[in-house]
Every structure is written in C-alpha cells, then in structure tokens.
Amino acid sequence: MDAELPSTEPAPTPVAKGEGPVRVSRPEPGIALIVLDAPARRNALSREMMSALGRALDEVSGDRDIAAVVLAASGPAFSAGHDLKELNAHRTDPDGGRAFYAETMEACARLMQAIVCTRQPVIAAVEGVATAAGCQLVATCDLAVAADTATFATPGVDIGLFCSTPMVALSRNVPRKRAMEMLLLGERLSAEEAERYGLVNRVVAPERVRDEALGMARAIAGKSRLTVAIGKEAFYRQIEMPLSEAYEYAAAVMVENMMAADAAEGICAFLEKRPPVWKGA
C-alpha cells in the first residue's frame, strides 16, 4: 500500500545507518542481518527497494559462511507494500502504465521466489506494520517473529486493487477461510491473531523482536548447513506435490541425505552421546 499512510505503531529498535535502501551486516558468525532502510517511504517495495533486496539475498545466498538470515526494517513500518506513488506516476505513460506495472509485478514475483530459493532460512523480524506486499514478504519468509504491537493486512480491496500477488504467499501460509477473510475485508490483524492464523511463529515485546529472531538464527546456525539447505529445498518442493509424489520425492531426498558426511557424523555423535562436528558435506 501507499508508503504515506499514517501509522500509530511505535518505532522499532534503531540500527546503524548504511548506504542505499537495504543494508547487510553480520551481527554474529554465521548470521546475516538484512535491513530495509527507507523509513521515510515506510519501506515500500519500490523498484529500487526490490532490486536492492534481491541483490542482498544473492549476496548472502552465495556465502557458505552464512547459515541463517534475519530480515528486519527501520522505522515504524516493516513494509507498507508496493509504492503506490511510483505506480500511479506511470498512468501517464503512452500505454497507461501497463508495461511498468507488468515489470514491477514480475520483479516482485522474482523477489519472493528468491527468498524461497535462498539456501539459508530467512526469518522476518517484524517490529511494525506489514501491509499488502509487505504482508506478502512476511508470509514468504521461512519463519517470522512479530512485536506484540505489529499489525498485518492485505487491504488492496479497499482501494480497488485486490492483493492478488500477496494472495499467493498468504494462501500458502494460513487456512483458506482466514486468507479470504484478510483479502476480502482488508482488515488489520493484530500480532496475536497473525500468530493464531499461522502467519507468524512467535510474538514478543517490541524490544525483543530482533533478539528473538537472532536467537532462532543462532539455533539454526548450530545445525548442519548442508542438512538445513537440503531440508528447505525439499520442504517447498514437496508441499506443491500430490501425496504419493511427495513421499516418493521425500524418500529420495532422505536417501541422498543419508549418504552425506554430516548425516554419518550426526548419527554417530548421537549414538556416542557427543556433540557433532559438522563438515558441511
């Protein structure tokens, strides 16, 4: 939604400034922190923001030293969704904006799929409002932690622009009736409701959001990175398959996983009652 909508949510914990609308840091070994840093625009998913976030994901996905990623934001909004001012400015294009809109939605689809395809689990740390494509961003992440003051909505229906692309991620994360309720009514969900719906995993006090997300990332970083990468890819592949195909695929994945050195090490360590020493192979 429009980055100019008013908000009463408290500002999240500040983070050191960097260059551009997206910043990447390494707060701990094995963990990457990606921060959406366009608070004046409520971290709207402009073309510039999506491009910068895509580059950041490419950077961390290709880094084998990174085991998990936390996606956070500065300012009172996690993300207000697509930048409506940017979209509306192209109404005067010769084609009425059709080409720009198509390119923008394709860029959004690529970005969301890039999160799913990133080898490392991506954990959303939501300290403020997440609406429309911003809500889609939360739903697309593998895990999500929200402040108890955070809110979520897909209110496009209120302005004549149904949240069709957010619907893709939303309908794959929450029950159908709940997804349709959000999409058709456009009402805001509290963090507690979002947790009940299955949109977020945990709800904590605002000052604890990033620490909680980092704690989850830390726990993941203690696992075999190869095993986690195998598991994440397998999860998203099998979930779209019919039951028999899913079992056939998952069984083949387990066979290949069993052949990995980390599986041999993990099983031996368990039987010998000692901590495993992962090789990443």
Secondary structure, DSSP 8 states (H G I E B T S, - for coil): --TT--------------SSSEEEEEEETTEEEEEE--GGGTT---HHHHHHHHHHHHHHHT-TT--EEEEEESSSEEE--S-HHHHHGGGGSTTTTHHHHHHHHHHHHHHHHHHHHSSS-EEEEE-SEEETHHHHHHHHSSEEEEETT-EEE-GGGGGT---HHHHHHHHTTS-HHHHHHHHHH---EEHHHHHHHTS-SEEE-GGGHHHHHHHHHHHHHTS-HHHHHHHHHHHHHHTTS-HHHHHHHHHHHHHHHHTSHHHHHHHHHHHTTS-------
